[in-house]
Amino acid sequence: MFEMLFVSGLSFLLVLMFTPLLIRILRGLKLTQPIRTELPPDHQAKLGTPLMAGLVLLVGVVISLQFHPEPLMILLCATFLLFSSIGFMDDFKKAVWQDPSGISGRTKLVFQFIFTGILLIILMRSFAISSDITIFHGFQLHLPVYIYIALMLLFIVGSSNAINFTDGLDGLLINVAIPTYFFFFLISDKLEVQMFSLIMIGCLLGLFLYNVYPARAFMGDTGSLAIGGTLSILAVIEKIEILIPILFSIYLMEQFSVIFQVWYYKRTKLRLFRMAPIHYHFSLKYGWSENKIVTVFGFISWLSVLLCWLLYKYVLH
């Protein structure tokens, strides 16, 4: 336990130290965030904020591999790097061309499906991840391998994008993701999962001090997709698929608000929400400040973790 707390604290301190340097480099290279014109006026004021601060989270990968270079840790770090590379391509185009759309959604999906497929095959062949889904203690749903892989492909890609949607306000994703990582630390009996989760918490806490409102830098898709990919893979490793609707409740709410908004508008030419993802709706309709939304969503995330922990302890095991 001491070692895990030490590396988590070390991650926090290193991110705290390196982020100001990274911000200066990003600003000097003019790698800044373009703002979509349809966003509220207070978001337009964020134009020129350095983008891709999520690169500093690579500190966590380095520390993870330095202290525990076991196969499972290597897979978790590979997941982080693969999904982060997709986000980096997107952020780089946004920043260099000042194009808020970045790379096409199709391109991102192609890379996500390819990387996820490779990771799932490795997990099932090298780490004995079964294709069973535990419904409750003593009862499992036995799925053919190909059906399970197909479902997990959709889940991981969908969840990583849902988590990416959550990165829309200063500090929001970090505040929501820290409890989710903490859940995996609580339930896992695998040292690598516990260590990786605590290291990511330390890194995110360090970055949070620069990302909280008013943000000095945005983590960008470079960070948010990496968070999304690793959290989704952790859910598969720990076999808690049945808990995902609760554990990922904030992320799924963000994603489905976008889906329902598009669907409703196509049918009625009216908007279901003032703006999607839904965190903008609370700002525009109810006048909530960014800090209030971040605080409320973070609180809901902690409640979700508590409920999932109780279900895991008393229902699944």
N, C-alpha and C positions, 0 to 999 in steps of 0.2 A: 504493500500500500504506500509506503514511504516513497518508493521509486516512482510510482505513478503520480503522486502529488508533486514530486520534484520535477518530473518532466512536464507536467501541466503548467507548473509555475514558471519553468524555464521557457516554455512556449509563449506564455503571456508576456514575459519580460522582453524576449527577443522581438516579438511582433510590436510591442510598445516602442522599442528602440528603432526598428527598421522602417516602420511606417512613415515617420516624418521624412526620412531620406527618400523613400519611394515616391511620396507625394511631390517632393521637389523635382525629382527626375521626370515624373509624368507631366508636371506643369511645364517644365523646361522643354520637353518634347512636344508640348501642345496636345497631349493625348487626354482630351477632356470630353465630358459628357454632352452630346447634343440633346436638346429637349424637344419632345413632340409638341407641335403647335397647339394641339387640342387640350393639353394639360392645363390645370388652373394657373393663374398668374403667380402664385407663390412658388410654383415649380419652375416657371420661366426664369426666376431669379437665380436658379441653380446652374444656369448655363455657364460653362467654363470650369465646372468642378472636375478635378482630376478623376479619370476613370481607370479601371483595372487595378484598383488597390487590392483586389482579391489575390493578386500575385504574392502578397506577403504571407498568405496562408501556406505557401510552399515550405515555410519554416516548419510547419507541422509534419510535412512529409519527410523532410530531412531528419528531424528529431526521431520520428517513428522508426525510420530505417536504421538510424544510428543505435538506438537502444534495443530494438527488437526486430532484427532482420529475418524473421521467420516467414514461411510461405504465406500464411494468412495475412500478416501485416503487409507483405509485398503486394498481395492482391488488393487490399484496401487502398494502399498508396497508388497502385496502378489505376484503380477506379477513379481516385481523385484526379490524377494527372490526365487521364483520357477525357473525362468530362470537362475538366478545366481547359483543355486544349480547344474544345469546341467553343466554349465561352470566350476564350482569348481571340479566336478568329472573328467571332461576332463583335466583340468590343473593339478590336483593332480597326475593323472596317468602319464602325461607328465613329471612332475617334479621329481617324486619319481623313476620312471623307466627310466627317460631320453629318453622317446619315443615320438618323435614329432607328432606321429599320434594320441595319446591320446585314448579315448574310441572310439568305432566304430561309424561311421556316423548313422548307423541304430539305435543304442541305443539312441543317441541324438535325433533323429527324433521321436522315440516312446515316449520319455518323453515330447518332445515339443508338440506333438499332444494331448497327454493326458492332460497336464496342460492347453493348449490353449482351448481345448474343455470344460473343467471345467469352466474356466474363462468366456468364451463366454456364456455359459448357465446361469451363475450367472448374467452377464451383462444384458441379455435379460429378465430374470425373475425378478431381483431385482432392476434394474435401468432403466427399460422401454426403452432399446435400440431397435429401430425398425429395421425391415428387409428391409427398403426402402433405396435406394441410390439416393441422390440428384444429378441430372445432371446439372441443372442450376435453378435459382430462379423460383419457381412455377411449376417445372417439376421434378417428382421423378419416379424412376424405382421401381415398387413394385414387390418384390421377395418373393416367398414362404419361410417360416422360415428355412426349412431344406436346401434349396439351398443357402440362405444367410450364414448360419452357415458353410456350406461346403466351400464356397468361402472365408470366413474370416479365416477359419482354414488354408487354403492354403496360404492366404495372410500373416497372422501373422507368421506362421512357416517359410515361404519363406523369409519374410522381416527380421526376426530376424537373419536368417543365412546370408542374404545379408549384414546386418550391421556388423555381425561378420567377414565377409570377409574383410571389410574395415579396420579392426584393424591389419594392416600389416606393417605399418611404424611408427616410433616414433611420437606420438602426432597426427596421422592422424585421427583416429576415434573421438577423443575428439574435434578436430578442426572442424569436419564436423557435429558432433552431437549437439554441443552447439546451432548453429542456428536453428536446427530442434526443440529442446526443446523450444527455444525462440518463434517460430511460434505458438506453442500450448499455450504459455503464452499470446500472443497477441490476439488470436481469441477466447479464451474460456471465457464463462461467469460463469464458475464453479470455486469457490474459491479453491477447492481441486486440480484441474488441474493446475491452476495458481501457487499455492504454490508449488506443487510437481515439476513443470517444473523449477521454479526459484531455488529450493533447489538442483536439479540435476545440473543446470548450475553452482551454487556455488561449488558443490563437484567436478565437472569436471575441473573447473578452478584451484582448489587447486591441483588436481592430475596432471594437465597439466604441472605444473612447474617441476615435477619429471619425466614426461613421454616424454617431448619434447626432440628432438635430442641434444646430445646423451642421451638416456633414462637411468635413474638410476633404473627404474623398469618398467615392462610391466603389464598392467591391466589384460591381459589374457582373456580367455573366461568367467571367473568369472565376469568380468565387461562388456565385449562386448555383451554377450548374454543377460545380464540384461538390458543394454541400448536398445538392439534390441527388446526385449519383451515389455518394457514399451512404447517405441515410437510407436510400432505397435498397442498396445492396446489403446493408446491415439488417434490414427487415427480413430479407431472404435468408441470410446466414443464421439469424436467431429464430427462424421459423415462427414468426408472429404475424403471418399474413392476415389472419382473421381480425387482428386488432388495428389494421391500417386505417379503416374509416374513422376511428377515434383518435389514434395517435397522430395521424396526418390531417386532422380536421381543419385546421386553419389553411393549410396548403390546398386541400381539396375545395374548400369554400372559395378560395381565390380563383382556382382554375374553373370551377363550375359556374362562377358568376360571369366569367368571360364567355363560356359556352352558351349559357342561357341568354345572355345579352344578345349575342349574334343570332341565335335561333329566334328569339322573340322579335327582334328588329326585322328579320327577313319575313316574318309572318304578318306583322302588324305595322311596320314602319314606325314603331314607337320604341322607347327605351325602357327596359325593365328596371335598370338602375341609372342613376345620374351619370355614372361612368364606371367602367369595369377595368381592372379587377376591383373587387368590392371595397377595398380600403379607400379608394377615391370617393365612393358613394357616401361613406360616413363623413368625409371631409366636406363634400359639396352640399349634401342634403341636410346634415345635422350640424355642420360647422365645427366638427371635432378637430382639434389641433393634431399635428403629426405626433406629438408626444403622447397625447391621450390615446390615439389609435394604437401606437406601438405598445403602450402600457396594457391596454385592454386585451389586445391580441396575444401579448406575452403571457398574461394571466390565464387566458383560455388555454394556451399551450401547456402551462404547468398543470392546470386542472385535467387536461387530457392525459398527461403523463401519469398523474396520480390514479386516475380511473383505470388506465391500461395496466399499471403496476398491480392494482388490486385484482383485476381480471386475470392477469398472468399468474399471480401467486395462488389465487383461490379457485380459478376456473380451468385454466389451461394446464396447470401443474399441481 
